[in-house]
């Protein structure tokens, strides 16, 4: 039995869920979304990842500039460490606008990292 807090609506139901022989058992849900959430968490948990990447001008200054980024979709929870390793190697060298793709995550999983703010390189 795994205890979860459903995050699909503001109620935040405290769930108790188990998956035995592909049979899902969920208690504590107030709606069907709780059942769907529990099934996803027990079989293939997904997350949106927010992080930062370096900006190239950081070496020319005493200030280290970082650009905030996030995934453009949920990615498998198991891929987060590999995505973070990929992000550690990325350095932005051009102006970016909010929503621009910074990196493809295809070597690790489906999706892209996108900028969450503008950086003009003035």
N, C-alpha and C positions, 0 to 999 in steps of 0.2 A: 504494500500500500504506500503510495507516494502522496504527500501533502502538497497542494498547489494553491496559489491565489490566482484566480482568473483575472486577466487584464483586458478582457474584450469589452468591458463596459465599466462605468463608474461604481457599480455595486461592489465589485471586488470579492466575489464569493470565495469562501474557503472550501476548497475541494479535497476530497480524498479519492484517489483514483488508482486503479490497478488494471494491468493488462495481463491476463492469464490465458494461454492457448488462443490468442487473438480475440479473446472476449473481453470487452471493456466494461469495467464497473466503475461508476462515478457516483459520489454522494456529495451533497452540499450545494449543488448548482440550482440557480433560480430560473435559468432558461437554457435553451438548446445550445447557445453559444458556449456555455460552460463545458458541455459534453464535447463539442468540437475542439475547444481549447485543450482539454485534457488529453484527447486522442492525439493531437498534434504534438503536445509536450512529451508524451510517452513514446511516440513512434519516430518523429522527425522534428525535433525542436529547431525553430528558426529565430533569428534575431536581426535587428537593424543595428549596424555598427557605426559608431561615431568616433572619430579620431582626428589626428592632425598629420600633415606632411610638411617637410622643410621647404622653405622658400630660398632660392639660390642666393639672393643678396645677403643672406645671413652671415656669410663669411667675410663680407666687406664691412661689417659693423660689429659693435660690441653687443648689440641687441640681436637675439635670435628670433627670427620671424618664422611663425608657423601658420599654415593655412588650415582652418577647420574643414573637415570632409566627413561625408557619411555615405553609406551604401545607398544605391538608388532602389533597392528592394531588400527584402529579408534574405539572409543567407543562412546556410546550415550552421548551427551553433558549433559543431565540430570543426568548422573551417576558420573560426575566428583567429586562432593562433597563427595559422598560415597566412591569412590576410594581413595580420599585423606585421609579420616578417616582410611581406611584400611592400607594405607601406613604409617600412624603415629604409628602403632603398630608393624611395621616390623623392625627387627634388623638383619643385616647380620653377621654371625658368622664364615663363611668359605671363603677361597679364591674364587674369581669369575673372570671369563673372560668376555670380551665384548660379549654380545649376550646371556649370561646365563640367564635362567629364575630365577627371584628373588621371585616372588609371582604370584599365580593364582588369577585372578579377578572374578572367577566363583561365589562367593557369591553375587557379585554386578552386573556383566555383563560378557560377553564372552571376553576372551583374557588373556594376561599375562603381567606382568611388567618385562622388561628385563634390564640387566646392559648395560650401554653405555660406560663403560671403564673397565679395569682390576683393581683388587685390590688383591695383593698377600699375605697380612698378614705376611710379613717378620718378 
